[in-house]
Amino acid sequence: MKRTLQMPQVFSIHHINSVNMNKRNLLIGHVDRETALFVDYAGTDKRRKKKYVWIESHPLLGDRIATQTISPRTGKLNKIQYTRYTTLVYLFKDSKDQLRSKRYNFRDEDAAYNKREFAKLIAEIDTTKLVDTQHFNVRIDIMTSFRADSYRELGKRKGPVIEHFATWRNNTLFFLQKCPFELLASYPDLPPYHNRIASTKPEDLEE
């Protein structure tokens, strides 16, 4: 049987544009030392060091924030400091014009958690501003976590329902691989293991 995708309902362009007006403005293009964002606290908090900040994105590893401060005593650059890798990090300024960052981790999490977190991400920012590597890492981490979570759930099922569940899982993975980025949280929840009938059928993903 040829596998087809039945896409969830998509908002109109007018609706999307009106929502985007309330989203955070990402600070983009700061991807290495040469393009780093320079932060100068002069006039606000002279005790804090001036610094350069950027985000490094690596396939499969994810994002990390790099920071290089300037010694207030010598004026020389200190050693670059890195945060731990996570699935996604972005930079923005708050209402007081202060630099802030937001991290998202879609690794080793259950499917329901990732769906909720991805929905928050879509509501917060315009994801078209993310680079291709960030899109790739988010998709891969959501797929990998979903696959692991579905295998754990499979162990809770017995009998003929296993075949239905496996079909649903495979169709969902196909959907996650091919769907537009903004629809990554649109797949159905994991069927409850105590329900052996309708909820295990992949009707939302296959015709």
C-alpha positions as CSV (number, residue, x, y, z in Angstrom):
1,M,0.0,0.0,0.0
2,K,1.4,3.4,-0.9
3,R,2.0,5.5,2.2
4,T,0.5,9.0,2.1
5,L,0.4,11.8,4.6
6,Q,-2.7,13.4,5.9
7,M,-1.5,16.8,7.1
8,P,-3.1,18.4,10.1
9,Q,-4.9,21.7,9.6
10,V,-2.6,24.6,8.8
11,F,-3.2,28.2,9.8
12,S,-3.9,30.8,7.1
13,I,-1.1,33.1,6.1
14,H,-3.0,36.0,7.7
15,H,-3.3,34.2,11.0
16,I,0.4,33.2,11.0
17,N,1.5,36.8,10.3
18,S,-0.6,38.1,13.1
19,V,0.8,35.6,15.5
20,N,4.4,36.3,14.3
21,M,4.0,39.9,15.4
22,N,4.0,38.8,19.0
23,K,7.0,36.5,18.8
24,R,10.5,37.2,20.1
25,N,12.9,38.8,17.7
26,L,15.8,36.5,17.3
27,L,19.4,37.8,17.2
28,I,20.6,35.9,14.2
29,G,23.9,35.6,12.2
30,H,26.1,35.4,15.3
31,V,27.6,32.0,14.6
32,D,31.4,32.3,15.3
33,R,34.0,34.7,16.8
34,E,34.1,36.9,13.7
35,T,30.3,37.4,13.7
36,A,29.8,37.4,17.4
37,L,27.5,39.8,19.3
38,F,29.4,42.3,21.3
39,V,27.9,43.0,24.7
40,D,29.1,46.2,26.5
41,Y,27.7,46.9,30.0
42,A,29.1,50.4,30.2
43,G,26.6,52.7,31.7
44,T,24.5,49.9,33.1
45,D,26.7,47.6,35.2
46,K,30.5,48.4,35.1
47,R,31.2,45.4,37.3
48,R,30.3,43.0,34.5
49,K,32.9,42.2,31.8
50,K,32.5,43.2,28.2
51,K,32.1,40.1,26.1
52,Y,31.5,38.4,22.7
53,V,28.6,35.9,22.4
54,W,27.7,33.6,19.6
55,I,25.9,30.3,19.0
56,E,27.7,27.3,17.5
57,S,25.5,24.8,15.7
58,H,26.8,21.3,14.8
59,P,24.9,18.5,13.1
60,L,23.8,15.8,15.6
61,L,25.6,17.5,18.4
62,G,23.2,20.5,18.6
63,D,23.8,24.1,19.8
64,R,26.0,25.6,22.4
65,I,26.7,29.2,23.5
66,A,30.2,30.5,23.2
67,T,31.3,33.4,25.3
68,Q,34.6,35.3,25.3
69,T,35.0,38.0,27.9
70,I,37.5,40.9,27.9
71,S,39.6,41.4,31.0
72,P,38.7,44.8,32.5
73,R,42.2,45.0,33.9
74,T,44.3,44.2,30.9
75,G,41.8,44.7,28.1
76,K,42.9,41.3,26.6
77,L,40.5,38.6,25.5
78,N,40.0,35.7,28.0
79,K,39.7,32.1,27.0
80,I,36.4,31.1,25.2
81,Q,33.9,29.5,27.5
82,Y,31.3,27.0,26.1
83,T,28.0,25.7,27.5
84,R,27.0,22.1,27.1
85,Y,25.4,21.1,23.8
86,T,21.6,20.9,23.7
87,T,19.2,20.5,20.8
88,L,18.5,24.2,20.2
89,V,19.6,27.6,21.6
90,Y,18.6,31.0,20.5
91,L,19.5,34.6,21.5
92,F,17.1,37.5,22.0
93,K,16.8,40.7,24.0
94,D,14.2,41.2,26.8
95,S,12.0,44.2,27.4
96,K,14.9,45.9,29.2
97,D,17.2,45.4,26.2
98,Q,19.2,42.8,28.0
99,L,20.7,39.9,26.2
100,R,19.0,36.6,27.0
101,S,19.1,33.0,25.7
102,K,16.6,30.2,25.6
103,R,17.5,26.5,25.4
104,Y,15.4,23.6,24.2
105,N,16.3,20.0,24.7
106,F,14.4,17.3,22.8
107,R,16.8,14.4,23.7
108,D,15.9,11.4,25.8
109,E,12.5,12.8,26.5
110,D,9.1,11.2,26.1
111,A,7.0,12.0,23.1
112,A,4.3,13.9,25.0
113,Y,6.9,16.2,26.6
114,N,8.6,16.9,23.2
115,K,5.2,17.8,21.6
116,R,4.5,20.3,24.4
117,E,7.9,21.8,24.2
118,F,7.9,22.1,20.4
119,A,4.5,23.8,20.6
120,K,6.0,26.3,22.9
121,L,9.0,26.9,20.5
122,I,6.6,27.5,17.6
123,A,4.6,30.0,19.7
124,E,7.8,31.8,20.9
125,I,9.7,32.4,17.7
126,D,9.6,32.5,13.9
127,T,11.4,29.2,13.2
128,T,12.2,30.2,9.6
129,K,14.9,32.3,11.2
130,L,16.7,29.2,12.4
131,V,19.6,27.9,10.3
132,D,19.3,24.6,8.5
133,T,21.5,22.8,11.0
134,Q,19.2,23.8,13.8
135,H,16.1,22.5,11.8
136,F,18.0,19.2,11.2
137,N,18.9,18.7,14.9
138,V,15.4,19.4,16.2
139,R,13.9,17.0,13.7
140,I,16.4,14.3,14.4
141,D,16.2,14.6,18.2
142,I,12.4,14.5,18.2
143,M,12.4,11.4,15.9
144,T,15.1,9.6,18.0
145,S,13.2,10.3,21.2
146,F,9.9,9.2,19.7
147,R,11.5,6.0,18.4
148,A,12.9,5.2,21.8
149,D,9.7,6.1,23.6
150,S,7.6,4.0,21.2
151,Y,9.8,0.9,21.8
152,R,9.3,1.3,25.6
153,E,5.5,1.5,25.0
154,L,5.6,-1.5,22.7
155,G,6.6,-3.6,25.7
156,K,3.4,-2.8,27.4
157,R,1.3,-4.3,24.7
158,K,0.4,-7.9,23.9
159,G,-1.3,-9.9,21.2
160,P,-2.6,-8.5,17.9
161,V,-2.5,-5.0,19.1
162,I,1.3,-5.1,18.7
163,E,1.0,-5.2,14.9
164,H,-1.3,-2.2,14.9
165,F,1.0,-0.3,17.2
166,A,4.1,-1.0,15.1
167,T,2.3,0.2,12.0
168,W,1.2,3.4,13.8
169,R,4.8,3.9,15.0
170,N,6.3,3.4,11.5
171,N,3.8,5.8,9.9
172,T,4.5,8.4,12.6
173,L,8.3,8.2,12.0
174,F,7.6,8.6,8.3
175,F,5.5,11.6,9.0
176,L,8.2,13.2,11.2
177,Q,10.8,12.6,8.5
178,K,8.8,14.2,5.7
179,C,6.5,16.8,7.3
180,P,7.1,20.6,7.2
181,F,9.2,21.7,10.2
182,E,6.3,23.6,11.9
183,L,4.2,20.4,12.0
184,L,6.7,18.3,13.9
185,A,4.4,18.3,17.0
186,S,1.3,17.4,15.0
187,Y,1.4,13.6,15.2
188,P,-1.1,11.8,17.4
189,D,-0.2,10.9,21.0
190,L,1.0,7.4,21.8
191,P,-2.0,5.0,22.0
192,P,-2.7,4.0,25.6
193,Y,-1.5,0.5,26.2
194,H,-4.7,-0.5,27.9
195,N,-6.8,0.3,24.8
196,R,-6.5,-2.6,22.4
197,I,-8.8,-1.3,19.7
198,A,-9.3,2.0,17.9
199,S,-6.5,4.2,19.4
200,T,-3.8,1.9,18.0
201,K,-4.7,2.5,14.3
202,P,-2.6,4.9,12.3
203,E,-5.7,6.6,10.7
204,D,-4.3,10.1,11.1
205,L,-1.2,9.2,9.1
206,E,-2.2,6.7,6.4
207,E,-5.0,6.2,4.0
